[in-house]
Structures are given as C-alpha cells and as structure tokens.
C-alpha cells in the first residue's frame, strides 16, 4: 500500500518530538538528572526511529538508533552525563532537524554530514560505555521486520528496512534470574501475527518477557519492566491503536478474562495479609499517553484551511456591513423586524469572527521556546553566564505573526547578550551576580501584544552612541532626549561594537528589527539605565486579519484609523493653537504641546477642510510620542477586514493597508507612525515625498 499520504503527519509529529527533545536536554540537571526527563528524551528518539523506519528514511533511522543507544545507557545509569555529552546530543538533534527538512523536501540528507554524526556517536558509545550491554537490551540489535501501522482507520504496510536496521526476533529469555521492576499483564486485542511479533520485540527492549500466550483475538504477555504503564503504552501505540491495548499490573490481572496458561507471578497469587475480600474486580484504568480523555483530543488542521475560513469570515463581515448600510437607509417601523434581524446577524458575525480567530491564536511559548538553545550556545561562545527567564508564555498571538516576530526577537536577544550583559568578572566587580538575567515577557495591551526583551546588563552608553552618530555624520546634539538617542541605534549600519565578530559589530540587525516590526504595523520602544540594564519593548497588533477601526473623512475620501492607536478626539480652540518659527503648528492638550499633522496636506487630499478650528483633532499614539491628526469629520467605529495594499497594489507612504466598506468602496488604513514622519519631512524640506494615495487609485487592485 502507498503510505506516502501519511508522511506529512510523521513530519509534523517528528518536528514536535525533536522540539521536546531539545527542551528536555536544555533543562537537564547534570548533577541529578530527572529520570522522567531522560525517559522522555529516550521515548522521543525511539518514536522518531520507528517512524523513520516505517517510511524508509534510512539516514534518520540510523542516526536515531545510535542516539537512542546512548540515551538508553544514560537513563540506566551506565553513562554519566556531562555538558559536552549534552552538546553532542544537541548536535545530533540539529542533524535530525536537517535530515527531516531534506526528507520533507523530497530529497536525501547530506551523506557526509550523516557519516560524521554517526562516527561521533559511535566513538562516544565506545569511549563512554564500551562493550557493556544496557540492562534489558542486547549489545547489537538485529533489524526489525516490516511493520503494519494503523493510521486514520487504514492499515499501511511498512517498507522493508535496510540491512543495518533492526529485525524483529522472538522474545529473548530473561537477562537475569530475578529481574527487577513491576510485573505487567499486557493484552493485545485483535493484533495480527506480524504486529504482535514487533510488539513483543519492543516489549523485550523495555524489560523481560516472562510469559506469552493467546491468539489473534486476544494475546497476553507478562512483562517485568522498570518502565511505567504510560511508557509501555506510548511505545506500543506507535504500532497499534490505543483501543487494542490493555495494560494492567499483574496483581490486577484477574480483572481481565483469563486466556493464558502461565501462572501469574507469586506476588499476584498471594492473598492480602489482612484477609480482605474485594467484592468486584476493578476494570483496567490505564490509558496510553495522549489519549487520556475525549475532552483533551485535538485535530491537526493545515494552516491554509484555517486561513481560508478566516478569509470567508472576512467577506461575511463585509457583506454584513453592506446590509447594515442598506437597512439604515430604509428606516421606519415597518422594517423593525428586518433591523432586528440584521442586528442579530451582526452579533453572530462578530462571535463567529472571534471564534475563528481564536483557532489561529497560539501561545507565545511557541516563540519563546526557540531561545533557550540560542542563549545557551551564544553565552558559551561569548564566555558569559546567562539565565533565561520567560514570562507570559500563555499570552496568545496570531500564528501568522509568530513566524515573522522570531527574527526581530532573535536580533534583540543577540544584542542583549553581546552588548548588554557583561562578562562574569565585570559583573562581580560591579557588585552584581556573576550570571546575568535575560527576560522575555509578553502581555496583552488593548488590541496589541507587548513583547519585552530585558537584561540586567550595563545599559546603553549615551556618550558612545552620540559620538558614533557624529562620526557617521548624523545630525545630533547633546540636548537630545534619551529616547531620541536610544533610537539612533536603529539607523542602518549603526554599531558601537569596538571589534567586528560573528555575533555583531557590522551595523546590521537593529535596523532590520525596526523595519520588520513596522512592517507588522507595530513599533519599538527602548528604556535603558546605566548599570541597571536595558528593556526593548516591541508592540504589535494581535492579528493582521481584522481590526477595530475608526472611520474618518478627509475631503471626499474615507480613511480608517486603528482604534488601538486613538487616545481621544476634540475640536481645537484658537487659544490652544500655537505656531513655531519653523512653520510647525502645536496643539495644547492639558498642558502638553502636541505636533499637528493634517491628513489632507500629508496625503495631498483635495477639497479638505483647511481651517484647524473647524477640523477635528484625533489624538493618536505614534511610535515615540503622541500627536494630533487633523481630519474633517468622524464617521463611526466599525470592524474592518484588512487587505494587504503592498501585495495587491504597491507600497504607499503613510498607509499600512486597505479595507472594503459596506458600500463597496475602498478605504485606506492610516499608518499613524509613518504619518508623523511624513509630516515632519514635509515641513522640514518643503517637498512632499509621498505619492498621492486615494481609494479610487487602489480600488481596482484590491481583491473583493
């Protein structure tokens, strides 16, 4: 049978197992390793090896087989863990990642890299455990027979394994007269002879098979093993379905119908010391890992299908807005039922949109979990001691943003490790702990998510930054605020590193961070204190699909302002308006003097209100400061579906995206950060650099 249709499922499962393996390896206490963590690492390698063999992925099977032997020795105490050994295990995990990517692309892994990692693992096994056999396992395992795996209700035959793979053999005799561990009665229901032989072979790796008997309907094995029932079930469930297994301690074996001749272990046959009699035998309670309860079950769905549903919900919201506009024009008591129905439709559409969006929301742990390895490796390379702390891992973010936020955060983390946290001796001399603390935190703030990268290092050096800026010919002054000075590090090519290394010093990275974050509709803030550390705050919207917007009119054009950026709106009074010698205008709002940016001037909108006292000032929060945005009128607030303007038309300065209104017209979504920049540029040079951007110009380019 063709089993290629199940490869995608294997790739996803293997990727998750490799991620779990790395996480456990990084958390291991080398002085007192947690047996559960060692077992989890071993199970991950074992599962990947079995799947790789099923699909004929020889390189991955060979690598995981060698790694599995070392991990098995470690969990049985025959291999003493050290940092360099964990580094080798992590290197093998990285190689498995590369192999998985190669197979996913339909190719073959690099043979030279395969031979190198296999040689490293074989040498490690020879040096550390030599010819000693791991308890319950042979020194060399023969290759397994082809297996049949049930998946999605269909049986799929496994490909024949290569010569160096494992072959199923009859259960081996006990390795010792008195094996240690717990006696289990393992019942296989409706399992054929081929699968049964493979299962018994796997059970032999987990312990000692003492007795076995039965038929294809029910076959029972008595196993003495140090593994838990969950661990036994996890291994067996890779071959058969959970419903085909019953795993009970031998002392409770009477609960199942007796179909085997072998007598139970002596301990199971001994009556209780207190003479108590149980009226009813207990039913088996074991449930294999991952199948604990129906309420916990999940369904793996491709992201493309979820995106398609979100697009359809977006179109539904647009249609609902059209109906709202039509019904609003009808009015009259005769249409009361129609109005009520449309209102109910609006509520249902919003609930549906929130439910669908929640499907694509994933916890920030998916992002933060990538950094323990990076911090560990980079700190070692830099000769620093760093403790990574994560906060708000359960905070949710749109999956489409998680992948795009990883690169900016990686640059920020590398920057904190290289420039922020000092070397241990320097920290000790300054009265700090030798180990620095790097914190990744996330929290919701209105319609945005705020991600912070904090370190307790030396902080930014104001004088050094100003000196470097002057050296590069930037217009700076000693009177600049700290906030303005800190943002100089985002200039392209800007770096204060004295020596160029493979970590930093070439002036790339921070400008990439700024561009990428602004491309997501967000902004970056920096707070730094000398000797205390630096906090870099990244603010991005929770999703780029749908947003709550405020409709504003400028001339004959309709624009959308993100509600998350709006603070308040007011009509300016003459007494609160001030002019400056440079031609700028300021608006006094409760003691603060805010710069004024007129949308009609910045975007060259004709027939707009030119009188500040007759216009409406919308106070918005830009990247670094608040300012007043002048518009002709406020139309209302509504939920809008975001359409990417750059993909469908082209990049327009001052505009972040577009949407389709209820009447079918296009409204542009204003970029509050870029509008302030454009307003300053226009007044400073007297030249307008932004191309005119109207809804009519982009309407034909947007998909309906």
Buried (B, 14 or more C-beta within 10 A) or exposed (E): EEBEEBBEEBBEBBBEBBBBBBBBBBEBEEEEBEEEBBBBBBBBBBBBBBBBBBBBBBBBBBBBBBBBBBBBBBBBEBBEBEEEBBBBBBBBBBBBBBBBEBBBEEEEBBEEBBEEBBEBBEEBBEEBBEEEEBBBBEEEBEBBBBBBBBBEEEEBBBBEBEEEBBEBBEBBEBBEEEBEBBBBBBBBBEBEEBBBBBBBBBBBBBBBBBBBEBEEEBBBBBBBBBBBBBBBBBBBBBBBBBEBBBBBBBBBBBBBEEEBEEEBBEEBEEEEEEEEEEEEEEEBEBBBBEBEEEEEEEEEEEEEEBBEBBEEBBBBBBEBBBBBEEBEEEEEEEEEEBBEEBEEBBEEBBEBBEEBBEBBBBBBBBBBBBBBBBBBEBBEEBEBBBBBEBBBBEBBBBBBBBEBBBEBBBBBBBBBBBBBBBBBEBBEEEEBEEBBBBBBBBEEEEBBBBBBBBBBBBBBBBEEBBEBBEEBEEEBEEEBEEEEBBBBBBBEEBBBBEEEEEBBBEBEBBBBBBEBBBEBBBBBBBBBEEEEBBBBBBBBBBBBBBBBBBBBBBBEBBBBBBBBBBEEBEEBEEEBBEEEEEEBBBBBBEEEEBBBBBBBBBBBBEEBBEEBEEBBBBBBBBBBEBBBBBBBEBBEBBBBBBBEBEEBBEEBBBBBBBBBBBEEEBBBBBBBBBBBBBBBBBBEEEEBEBEEBBBEBBBEBBEE
